[in-house]
Amino acid sequence: MPKKKTHKGIAKRFKKSKNGKLTHKKSGYVHKRTKKKPSNKRDARKDKEVKGKTKKNLEKLLSS
């Protein structure tokens, strides 16, 4: 049976913390920031945690 390979696109976008949490950057921070509210820009700088079924699916793709 062949080895499982890591999905490289997901490996670039998601990081696993020491505690096992999956995090990713929020969208909408890089482009056209002048029109956005300061609160939205502040929130976009923070990482967002992945939860639930999505987390389980991503962990399968990240496991090598």
ROMARSE-924148 format. One record per residue (C-alpha): residue number from 1; y, x, z. Coordinates in nm, 3 decimals, decimal comma, always signed. Example, Ala and Ser with C-alpha at 12.3 -4.5 7.8 and 13.67 -1.06 7.14 Angstrom:
# ROMARSE-924148
<pt 1 <-0,450 +1,230 +0,780>>;
<pt 2 <-0,106 +1,367 +0,714>>;
# end
This chain:
# ROMARSE-924148
<pt 1 <+0,000 +0,000 +0,000>>;
<pt 2 <+0,343 +0,144 -0,094>>;
<pt 3 <+0,601 +0,236 +0,165>>;
<pt 4 <+0,881 -0,006 +0,251>>;
<pt 5 <+1,214 +0,120 +0,127>>;
<pt 6 <+1,553 +0,068 +0,287>>;
<pt 7 <+1,788 -0,158 +0,091>>;
<pt 8 <+2,069 +0,090 +0,022>>;
<pt 9 <+2,339 -0,173 -0,040>>;
<pt 10 <+2,280 -0,325 +0,302>>;
<pt 11 <+2,250 +0,016 +0,467>>;
<pt 12 <+2,603 +0,098 +0,349>>;
<pt 13 <+2,756 -0,227 +0,474>>;
<pt 14 <+2,580 -0,285 +0,806>>;
<pt 15 <+2,547 -0,054 +1,105>>;
<pt 16 <+2,305 -0,083 +1,395>>;
<pt 17 <+2,445 -0,007 +1,741>>;
<pt 18 <+2,267 +0,164 +2,028>>;
<pt 19 <+2,199 -0,174 +2,189>>;
<pt 20 <+2,038 -0,309 +1,870>>;
<pt 21 <+2,332 -0,518 +1,746>>;
<pt 22 <+2,404 -0,536 +1,374>>;
<pt 23 <+2,772 -0,515 +1,285>>;
<pt 24 <+2,977 -0,522 +0,966>>;
<pt 25 <+3,342 -0,508 +0,867>>;
<pt 26 <+3,524 -0,836 +0,812>>;
<pt 27 <+3,658 -0,911 +0,467>>;
<pt 28 <+4,019 -0,950 +0,363>>;
<pt 29 <+4,184 -0,649 +0,523>>;
<pt 30 <+4,229 -0,409 +0,232>>;
<pt 31 <+4,410 -0,617 -0,031>>;
<pt 32 <+4,738 -0,819 -0,023>>;
<pt 33 <+4,811 -0,772 +0,347>>;
<pt 34 <+5,177 -0,874 +0,323>>;
<pt 35 <+5,088 -1,242 +0,282>>;
<pt 36 <+4,845 -1,256 +0,572>>;
<pt 37 <+4,920 -1,346 +0,932>>;
<pt 38 <+4,929 -1,060 +1,180>>;
<pt 39 <+4,658 -1,227 +1,388>>;
<pt 40 <+4,426 -1,242 +1,086>>;
<pt 41 <+4,488 -0,875 +1,009>>;
<pt 42 <+4,418 -0,780 +1,371>>;
<pt 43 <+4,093 -0,976 +1,367>>;
<pt 44 <+3,987 -0,819 +1,035>>;
<pt 45 <+4,010 -0,470 +1,186>>;
<pt 46 <+3,737 -0,553 +1,437>>;
<pt 47 <+3,368 -0,541 +1,350>>;
<pt 48 <+3,175 -0,866 +1,343>>;
<pt 49 <+2,827 -0,905 +1,490>>;
<pt 50 <+2,543 -1,057 +1,286>>;
<pt 51 <+2,332 -1,314 +1,469>>;
<pt 52 <+2,038 -1,545 +1,424>>;
<pt 53 <+1,811 -1,566 +1,123>>;
<pt 54 <+2,045 -1,353 +0,915>>;
<pt 55 <+2,000 -1,066 +1,160>>;
<pt 56 <+1,622 -1,087 +1,133>>;
<pt 57 <+1,637 -1,083 +0,751>>;
<pt 58 <+1,872 -0,785 +0,749>>;
<pt 59 <+1,655 -0,591 +0,993>>;
<pt 60 <+1,360 -0,630 +0,754>>;
<pt 61 <+1,567 -0,486 +0,469>>;
<pt 62 <+1,701 -0,201 +0,685>>;
<pt 63 <+1,362 -0,093 +0,817>>;
<pt 64 <+1,227 +0,193 +0,614>>;
# end
